[in-house]
Amino acid sequence: MIKENQEFKIPTVAELAAKGETPEVLFWVGCAGSYDDRYKAVTKAFVKILNKVKMNFAVLGTEEACTGDPARRGGNEFLFQMQAMANIQVLNGYNITKIVTACPHCFNTLKNEYPDLGGNYEVIHHSQMLQSLINDGKLTLRGGGTFKGKKITFHDSCYLGRANNVYEAPREVISALDAELVEMKRCKTKGLCCGAGGAQMFKDAEPGNKEINVERTEEAIDTGASIIAAGCPFCMTMMSDGVKNKEKENEIKVKDLAELIAESEGL
């Protein structure tokens, strides 16, 4: 977890509770956002944005645990329910009502699976919050800045797109950058998985002719885009590995939507 310093203002829910306060929104950082070196940069970028718009938010810090998504996808229902119930006890204890997360896996689990266990919250993906901030004029963007006119393609995360029907929010964020959005042949409802969902991230590949992330990366390269935009830590890892496999690291960058906005805002 990022510690508070001059650059970041990140209160914990416990700190606010000690003052009798509750955050307007809880930022659920997730395992990748907390521990994965690449996705920590996304966490920082999103926090910079939240600080800029003076969002009343907080994180759970050390009280946050895995949502249990990988356990359930991997078939360990008992472990999932243990993890979920522990999180729900913490969230309900703090009277949390609204959650934002940069991970579609956390988003899907908190939004659609926690209610069955007594955890009822308004859960939004960070692409939806970014879209809202742009639409409300809280993020003005500087005419696209760094990304004006650049070709950007967006890879739909399975748990954001097909599982939750969130397609337009990330695309509106990219459009606000004054960039040229170029779609892959398989996109939106027909998008191709990066290969990591359903706990596949944590197991060895099965026999086949090609890794699925390489297949997907080839589709992204075919668009002529210089940036592959993602909104998921798993997708970011798989697409980055695909770009490395094709030895295109110098020509094509994989970036999260929050990073694009933060860079455009000069944060």
Secondary structure, DSSP 4 states (H G I P E B T S, - for coil): -PPP-SS----BHHHHHHTT---SEEEE-HHHHHH-HHHHHHHHHHHHHHHHTT--EEB-GGG----SHHHHHTT-HHHHHHHHHHHHHHHHHTT--EEEES-HHHHHIIIIIGGGGT---EEEEHHHHHHHHHHTTS---STTGGGTT-EEEEPPPTTTTTTT---HHHHHHHHTTT-EE---SS-GGGPPP-S-TTTGGGSPPPS-SS-HHHHHHHHHHHTT-SEEEES-HHHHHHHHHHHHHTT-TTT-EEEEHHHHHHHHTT-
